[in-house]
Amino acid sequence: MAPFIMLQMYTGRRQKELMKLKLSYVDEPNRIILLPGHVHKVRKTDQFITITPPVAMVLEMLNKARQDIRYEKVKDVPWLFPTLKFN
């Protein structure tokens, strides 16, 4: 939960937008996170989030959390913020 709040604070994006982010939207070489039109409130155009050093730190925290043994069941989940609460 802490990385989610940190990313929300560093990017200034709405909670609903960040919850819909997928791993495939993160483009590390170009240092952007793509926001397709269906993800954010303005649906006409695609937008992006620039990966600044604070955002990169949050992404690194998420990558480390995905390596944890507790996330073994959700390793194939495409979302950036998976949860352990599922059936």
N, C-alpha and C positions, 0 to 999 in steps of 0.2 A: 504494500500500500504506500509506503514512503516514496519509492521511485515514481509512482503515478502522480503524487502530489507535487513532487519536485519538478517533474516534467511539465505539469500544468502551470507551475509558477514560472519556470524558465521560458516557456513558449508563449504563455498568455492565451492558450487555446481552451475551448470549452471542454468540460468533462466528457460529454457525449462524443465529441470528435476524437479524443484521445483513446476512448474505449474501443473504437472501431479500427484502430491502427493494426496493421498486419506486419509481420516481419519482412514481407516482400516489398513493402513501401519504403524501407530504409535503404538508401543508396549511399553506402560508405565512401566509394571513390569520389563521387561528386559532392559529398558532404551535405546531402539534403534528405528530408523525409517527405515523400510525395503524399499529398492529400487529394485523392480523386474527388470528383464532383459529388459523388453520392455519400461521401463521408462528412463533409462540412455543411454549414448552413447555407452558404451561397453555392447553389448547385450548378451554376452555369459554367464555371471554369475550374480547372484543376489548380490547386495551390501547393505550396511547399513550406516546410519548416527548415531553416538553415541549421545545420548541426554545429553549434558553437561549443566551446570547451565545457560549459556546464551541461549541455544536452548530451555531449559525448560521454561525460561522466555517468549520467543516468543510464544511457544505453549500455555502458560497460557493467554497471550494477545489474542490469537486467540479464545480460549475457552470463554473468557469474551465477545469478540465481537459477538460470535454466540448467546449469551444470550440476546443481544440487540433486542428490539422490531422491529427494521428495518430489521433484518435478519429473520423475521418470515416466509417469503415466501421461503427462501432458506435453511431452517433448515434440509431438507431431502437430500440436495445436498451432494454427497459423497466426494467432493474435500476439501482439507485443506484450500484453498484460494478461497472461493466463491465470487461472485461479485453481486452487486445490478443492474448491467446493463444487463438486459435480457428482452425478450418479453414474 
